[in-house]
Amino acid sequence: MSPKQQRGEATADRLLTTALQVYASSGQQGFTVNAVTAASGVSLGSLYHHFGSFDGLAAALYTRCMEELFEELTTALTATRTARTGVRALVRAYLRFTEERPDAALFLHASAYSGYLAAHADRVREAKEAALGGIMAWMRPKVEAGDVAPTPEPLIEALVIGPVAETARRWLSPAYDIDLAQAARVLPDRIWRSLSPE
C-alpha cells in the first residue's frame, strides 16, 4: 500500500471512529456533519471524498459496527461443536458485545430505521448477508443433520438474533430496566428451544 493510500485509510478510520464518539456523546440530534468534522479535524471535502456524503459516512459506520458484532458472534459460534452449545454461545456473545461495546451497540440499534440506511440499503444489505454468511454456513449442516428443526434461514436469524437484539436494545434504552447478566442466564436455553428438533 502506498503512503497516500495509507493516509487515506487512516483518515477514513479517524472519521468513523470520531463519528461513533460523537453519536455516543451527543445522540441523534448532535450527530451532524459539522460535529464530526470539528471533532475529527478532517475537512468536509475530505469526508465527502471518502464517503460521498454524511449519509455515506453513517452507513459505513453502521456497516463497520455490524461487521464487528458478527465477527464476534461467528467466532463464538464456530468454537463450539453442537447446535445447542453454538446457539448458547452466540446469544451470550451478542450480550457481551452489547455490554463491552455499548457505543457500537447503541449506534446499531438506534440506526435501524434511519434515513442514511435507507439511502444505502443495497450496500448495507450486501454487508449484512456477508456478515451472516459464517453463521449460516455453520448452521446449515446442523439443520441437514436434524440437529436443528427444519427452519428457513431467514427465520433462523429471526429466532436467534431477534430476541437477543431486542433485549440489547432495551438495555441500551433508559426507558427499560433490563439485567444483562440475568438475560445471559435465561435467554440462551430459551432461544435454543425455538430451534431444537425435539
N, C-alpha and C positions, 0 to 999 in steps of 0.2 A: 504494500500500500504506500502510495506516495505521501510526502509530508502534507500536501494540500488536502488529500483525501482524509488523512488523519485529523487535520484541523477541522474539516467539515463534520466528521463523525463526532469529534469532541464537542463542537458547537451544538449539534443536534441533541446529543446526550445532555448537555447543560440545559438546553431549553426544556426537554422532557422532565428532567429532574426538578428544575425550578417550577415548572407548571404544576407538578404534583404538590410541591411545597406550598405554592400559592393557593391551590384549591383547598388543601388541608387547613391552612390558617385563615382563609377568608371566605370559604364556602362558594357556592354557585354564584352569588351576587358579586363577589370580588374576583372571580375567575375571568379576567379580561386580558386582552392582548397588551394593553398598556401596563397592567400589573406584572405580567410575565416578562415583558421586555425590560421593565425597570429593575425587577429583582434579579434578572439573569445578566444584565449588562450587554445583551445581544440586541442588535438593531432590528427594527421592524422589517427592513429589507432582507436581512439575513433570515429571519423567521419565515418570511414568505418564500425565500429561495429554497429553504429546506423542506417546508411543509405545504407550500401553496397558499395557505390561509390559516387563520386561527382555528377554524373548524378542523382543518387537516392536522394541526398540532394536537388538538384534543383527541381526535380519532386515533392518532398514532400513540398517544399516551394510554388511551383505553386498550389498544392492542397490546402494548408492552406489558401493562399490568395483568391483562388476561393471560398472556403467554407465560408470565412468571408464575401466576397461580396454577395454571395447568401443568407446568413443568414440575411443580411440587406434587401435584396430585398424581401425575403419571409416575414419578419417582417412587412415591409411597406405594402405589398400586403394584407396580412391576417388581417390587421387592418381596411380594407375597406369593403364595403358591395356590391357595384355594380361592374360590369365588367369594366365600364368606369373609375370609380374612382380608381379601382385596377390597371389598366394599367398605368394610370397617375402617381399614387404613385410609382409604380415600376420604371418607367423611371426616375422620379426625384430622387429616392433613388440611382440609378446607377450613376447619375451625381454627387450627393452629395458625394458618396463614392470616386469617382474619384478626386473630389476637396479636400476632407478631408484626403484621404489616397493615395496621388499621388505615393508614393514609391511602394505600393502594386499594384495599378492600372497599373503602368508602367511595373512592372515585369509580370503581367498577359498578357498585350497586346503585349509586346516585345517577349514573350516566345512562341507565337502561333505556330511558325514553327521551334522551336529549336530541336536539337538532343536529349536533355535529355527528352523531352516529348515523342518523337518517341520511345525512348528506354524503356519507362514505359507507353506506350499507353494504355494498358489494365487497369492498376491501375488508371490512370488519367480519363479514360472514365467511370469507375465504380464510381469514386468520383463525376464526373460531373452529372451522372444520379441521384445519391443520392441527390446532391445539388439542381437539378431541380425538384426533387420529390414534394417538398412543393408547388412550383409554379404551377405545372401541376395538383396537387390534388385540388388546389383552382380553377383553370381554367376549369377543366373538367365539373363540374356541370353547369357552365355558358354556355358552348358550348351545353350541353344536353338540357338546358332550352331555348336555342335560343337567349340568351343574347350576345353571340359571334357567328360570322359567322362560319359555319361548316368548320373546318380547321384542317388538320393533325397536331398532336402535334409538330413534328419537325419544321413545318412551322410557328406555333405559336411562337416558340422560335426564329426563324429567323426574323419574323416580329417585335417582341417586342424587343429582345435583339440586333439584328443585327444593326439597325440604331443608337442606343444609344452607343453601343460598338464602332462603327466606329467614332462617334463624340468624345468619350473619347480618342480613340487612336490618333485622330488628335490634340486634345487639349494637349495631352502629348508630341506631336512631335513639335520641333521647326520649322518644315517646313510648318506648317499651322497656321492660325490665327483664332481661334475658341473662342467664348464668351460662357462660360458655363451658365451664367445667361440667356442669350438670348436663348440658347438651351433648358433650363428648361421651358421657356415660350412657345416655339414653338413646340417642339417635342412631349410632352405628347398627345395633341389632334391629331396631325398629325399621330402618331403611332396608336392611338385608332381607327382612321378612317379606317385603314387597317384591323381591326378586327370587326368593327361594322357590325351588321347584316343588317343595313339599307343602 
